[in-house]
Amino acid sequence: MPYDELARLLREDERSVTVGALPDGSVDEYYRVRDAESYVASRDAIAEAILSGRDSFRLEHVMTDPGGQSVNMARQAAALGDQVTLYGHLDHPIFDLDFETVSMGAPAVVSVLLFDADDLMLVEESADVRNWTFADLRDACVHGVSDFLERDAICCANFASAFGLPDALHAMAAATDDGNTFVLDPGPISAVRESRLDALLTALERLASPFDVVLSINADEWRRLVEVTDGAEVDGAGVTTDSLDRIRRHAGIDAVVAHQERVAVAATPEGGMEVPNLEIIRNVTETGAGDRFSAALARGLAAGWGWETSLALGNACTSYYVATGQTADREDLLTHVAVHDPI
């Protein structure tokens, strides 16, 4: 069973891998929304209040956290004991992190409205992230960009905000012929134009020459990619291995993985597979949970833990974060898996 094997490897395989993460960063401000004397519990509730004529709400600040998809990925990999370097947009004191960081500019500012089931993010974009190019990465790499790209795993994120990422992926492919695991989590793409998504998929195909490329997406991102690759809207059915495999073959990459609340579904070189998630109760937020899945998946594959175990590692890191609001280390995961193993 994948969680039994995961627990064994967490105990016995103490090797670390080298992980690189790029290119975004955000200062995340978390708020609860108050309506009179109570919290607004859901998106539907706030929408109903607005439609009924409510003009104002009070925001109650909960916390400030270093954010951004690549930052979350780097934090998860570091918590698992890996050697991490983050090239992000980190020009803010909050990014005083306990691993190697290099800033390429100003971060975004994200206001996260906390609801009972599904948070809402309001993003003040960073022009530095939006205009980022491969040249910025190349100039920031003290030891050369090929040294960075030849790490055991590269975690790349936020295509939705970093408009230069498709061109950068082409440049990364040309910058090394000795890449390893490369996991891309594109971020929210529901409103991204089809031409941009086509450019991303073309870039991933080029990247698959020197790297083992894995596209890590959620159910919303899966729906959008099915529209682009199959030319049809998704019906009421959930994510299937067949639909993921069509995306995989269309992009010419090694694997496509969909991380969801109850199960991770994957189309891999070894075929389709599903790994059930651990059953937990949500704590404060799920914002950033998918990024932790992608980082854990990348490090599991880079460590040679195999597909099912790496998917289980991703699930465990995600569910631990959703249940506790904290990023799991190995000891945390051993306890978490022992308590919540669904098998």
C-alpha positions in Angstrom: 0.0 0.0 0.0 1.4 3.5 -0.9 1.1 4.9 2.6 2.8 1.9 4.2 5.7 2.3 1.8 5.7 6.1 2.3 6.0 5.6 6.1 8.9 3.1 5.6 10.8 5.5 3.4 10.2 8.5 5.7 11.8 6.4 8.5 14.6 4.7 6.5 15.6 6.8 3.5 17.3 9.9 5.1 18.9 11.1 1.8 18.2 14.7 0.8 17.8 15.8 -2.8 18.6 19.2 -4.3 15.6 21.3 -5.2 15.3 24.6 -7.1 12.1 26.7 -7.1 11.1 29.7 -9.2 9.9 32.3 -10.2 7.2 34.1 -8.1 6.6 35.4 -4.6 3.8 37.2 -2.7 3.0 38.7 0.6 -0.2 37.0 1.7 -2.5 38.9 4.0 -5.3 36.7 5.5 -8.6 38.1 6.6 -12.0 37.0 7.8 -15.0 39.0 6.6 -17.4 40.3 9.2 -21.0 41.1 8.6 -22.4 42.9 11.7 -21.4 40.6 14.6 -20.7 37.4 12.7 -18.2 36.1 10.2 -19.3 35.6 6.6 -19.0 31.9 6.2 -19.0 31.4 2.4 -18.7 32.9 -1.0 -22.4 32.3 -1.5 -23.2 34.2 1.7 -21.2 37.3 0.7 -22.6 37.2 -2.8 -26.1 37.1 -1.4 -25.4 40.0 1.0 -24.1 42.1 -1.9 -27.0 41.3 -4.1 -29.4 42.2 -1.3 -27.8 45.7 -1.1 -25.1 45.4 1.5 -22.5 48.1 0.7 -19.7 47.4 3.1 -18.0 44.7 5.2 -15.3 44.7 7.9 -12.1 42.8 7.3 -10.5 41.3 10.4 -6.8 40.6 9.9 -5.7 37.1 10.8 -2.1 36.7 9.8 0.6 37.7 7.2 2.6 34.9 5.6 5.3 34.6 2.9 3.5 33.3 -0.2 3.6 32.6 -3.8 3.5 29.2 -5.4 7.3 28.7 -5.8 7.8 30.0 -2.2 5.3 27.4 -0.9 7.0 24.7 -2.9 10.4 25.7 -1.5 9.1 25.8 2.1 7.7 22.3 1.7 10.9 20.8 0.2 13.0 22.4 2.9 10.7 21.1 5.6 11.4 17.6 4.3 15.1 18.1 4.7 16.1 18.9 1.2 18.7 21.3 -0.1 16.6 24.2 -1.5 17.4 27.3 -3.5 14.6 29.6 -4.3 14.8 32.2 -7.1 11.8 34.3 -6.6 10.4 37.8 -6.3 11.3 38.3 -2.6 12.0 42.0 -2.1 10.3 42.1 1.4 11.5 41.4 4.9 8.9 38.6 5.3 11.0 36.4 3.0 13.7 35.7 5.7 13.5 32.0 5.2 15.7 29.2 6.5 17.1 28.1 3.1 18.9 29.8 0.2 17.0 32.6 -1.5 17.7 35.0 -4.3 15.3 37.8 -5.2 14.6 38.9 -8.7 12.2 41.8 -7.8 9.1 42.8 -6.0 6.5 40.3 -4.8 2.8 40.5 -5.4 0.4 41.3 -2.6 -2.5 38.8 -2.0 -5.5 39.3 0.2 -6.9 36.0 1.1 -10.5 36.1 2.3 -11.1 33.1 4.6 -14.3 31.2 4.3 -15.4 27.9 5.7 -14.9 25.8 2.6 -13.2 27.8 -0.2 -11.1 30.8 0.2 -11.0 33.8 -2.2 -7.8 35.5 -3.3 -7.6 39.1 -4.4 -4.3 39.7 -6.1 -2.4 43.0 -6.5 0.0 41.9 -9.2 3.7 42.6 -9.3 5.0 44.2 -12.5 8.3 42.5 -11.8 6.7 39.0 -11.8 4.5 39.8 -14.8 7.5 41.1 -16.8 10.0 38.4 -15.6 12.1 36.7 -18.3 14.7 34.0 -18.4 17.3 36.7 -18.6 16.4 37.7 -15.0 17.0 34.2 -13.9 20.3 33.9 -15.8 21.5 37.2 -14.3 20.6 36.1 -10.8 22.3 32.7 -10.9 25.7 33.3 -9.3 27.0 29.8 -10.2 25.4 29.8 -13.7 21.9 28.9 -14.8 22.9 25.4 -15.8 24.1 24.6 -12.3 20.7 25.6 -11.0 18.7 23.7 -13.6 20.7 20.5 -13.1 19.4 20.0 -9.5 17.6 16.8 -8.7 14.2 18.6 -8.9 13.0 21.9 -10.3 9.7 23.2 -9.0 8.3 25.9 -11.3 5.0 27.7 -10.9 2.6 30.5 -11.6 2.5 30.6 -15.4 -0.8 32.5 -14.9 1.1 35.5 -13.5 4.6 35.2 -15.1 3.8 36.0 -18.8 7.4 35.2 -19.9 7.3 31.7 -18.6 6.7 29.9 -21.9 9.7 31.6 -23.5 11.7 30.9 -20.3 10.9 27.2 -20.6 12.3 27.1 -24.1 15.5 28.9 -22.8 15.8 26.5 -19.9 15.6 23.5 -22.3 18.4 25.1 -24.3 20.5 25.9 -21.2 21.1 22.3 -20.2 21.1 18.8 -21.6 21.3 17.1 -18.2 18.1 18.0 -16.5 16.2 15.8 -14.0 12.7 16.1 -12.6 10.8 19.2 -13.6 7.4 19.8 -12.0 5.3 22.7 -13.3 2.2 23.9 -11.4 0.7 26.5 -13.8 -1.5 28.2 -11.2 -5.1 29.5 -12.0 -5.6 29.3 -15.7 -9.4 29.4 -16.1 -9.3 32.8 -17.6 -6.0 32.4 -19.6 -6.4 32.7 -23.4 -6.2 29.5 -25.4 -3.2 30.9 -27.4 -1.2 31.4 -24.2 -2.0 27.8 -23.1 -1.0 26.5 -26.5 2.3 28.3 -26.1 2.8 26.7 -22.6 2.1 23.2 -23.9 4.5 23.8 -26.8 7.2 24.9 -24.4 6.6 21.9 -22.2 7.2 19.6 -25.2 10.5 21.3 -25.8 11.4 21.1 -22.1 10.8 17.4 -22.1 13.9 16.9 -24.1 16.4 17.4 -21.3 13.9 17.0 -18.3 11.4 14.5 -17.0 8.5 16.9 -17.1 5.4 16.6 -14.9 2.4 18.9 -15.1 0.7 19.3 -11.7 -2.8 20.7 -11.8 -6.1 20.9 -9.8 -9.5 20.0 -11.1 -10.3 23.6 -12.3 -7.0 23.7 -14.3 -7.8 20.2 -15.7 -11.1 21.4 -17.0 -9.5 24.3 -18.8 -6.8 22.1 -20.3 -9.3 19.6 -21.5 -11.1 22.4 -23.3 -7.9 23.4 -25.0 -6.6 19.9 -25.9 -9.9 18.1 -26.6 -11.8 21.1 -27.9 -14.8 20.3 -25.7 -16.2 21.3 -22.3 -16.0 18.8 -19.5 -19.2 17.2 -18.5 -20.2 16.4 -14.9 -17.6 13.6 -14.5 -14.5 14.1 -12.5 -10.9 13.8 -13.5 -10.0 10.6 -15.3 -6.7 9.0 -16.1 -7.7 8.9 -19.8 -8.3 12.6 -20.0 -5.0 13.3 -18.2 -3.2 11.0 -20.6 -4.7 12.9 -23.6 -3.2 16.1 -22.1 0.1 14.3 -21.5 0.3 13.1 -25.1 -0.8 16.4 -26.5 2.0 18.2 -24.6 4.6 15.4 -25.2 5.6 15.2 -21.5 6.2 12.4 -19.0 3.2 12.8 -16.8 0.1 14.9 -15.8 -1.1 14.7 -12.2 -4.4 16.2 -10.8 -4.4 16.8 -7.1 -7.9 16.9 -5.6 -9.5 16.8 -2.2 -10.2 13.1 -2.1 -7.8 11.5 -4.6 -4.7 12.2 -6.7 -5.1 11.0 -10.3 -2.1 10.6 -12.6 -1.2 9.7 -16.2 2.4 8.5 -16.0 4.8 6.5 -18.2 3.8 3.5 -16.1 0.1 4.1 -16.9 -2.8 5.6 -15.1 -3.1 5.5 -11.3 -5.1 6.9 -8.4 -4.0 7.3 -4.8 -6.7 8.2 -2.2 -6.1 11.2 0.0 -6.0 11.1 3.8 -9.3 12.1 5.4 -8.9 15.2 7.6 -10.9 18.1 8.9 -10.0 21.5 7.4 -8.5 24.0 9.8 -8.0 27.6 8.6 -7.2 27.6 4.9 -6.4 25.4 1.9 -4.5 28.2 0.1 -1.1 26.9 -0.7 -2.0 23.2 -0.2 -1.7 22.3 -3.9 1.8 23.9 -4.0 2.9 21.6 -1.2 1.6 18.7 -3.1 3.6 19.6 -6.2 6.8 20.1 -4.2 6.4 16.8 -2.4 5.7 15.0 -5.6 8.8 16.5 -7.2 11.1 15.5 -4.3 9.6 12.0 -4.1 10.2 11.4 -7.8 13.7 12.9 -7.6 14.5 10.6 -4.7 13.4 7.6 -6.7 10.4 6.8 -4.5 8.3 5.8 -7.5 5.0 7.2 -8.7 2.5 5.8 -6.2 4.6 6.6 -3.2 5.4 10.1 -4.5 1.7 10.7 -5.0 1.1 9.5 -1.4 3.8 11.9 -0.2 2.0 14.8 -2.1 -1.3 13.9 -0.6 0.1 13.6 2.9 1.9 17.0 2.8 -1.3 18.6 1.4 -3.7 17.2 3.9 -1.3 17.9 6.8 -1.3 21.6 5.7 -5.0 21.8 5.3 -5.6 20.1 8.7 -3.0 22.2 10.7 -2.0 25.3 8.7 1.6 24.2 9.0 4.1 22.8 6.6 5.0 19.1 7.5 8.4 17.7 8.2 9.1 14.0 8.2 8.1 13.4 11.8 4.9 15.3 11.3 4.1 13.1 8.3 4.8 9.8 10.1 2.3 10.7 12.8 -0.2 12.1 10.3 -0.1 9.0 8.1 -0.4 6.7 11.0 -3.5 8.5 12.2 -5.2 9.1 8.9 -4.2 6.3 6.5 -7.3 5.5 4.5 -6.3 1.9 3.7 
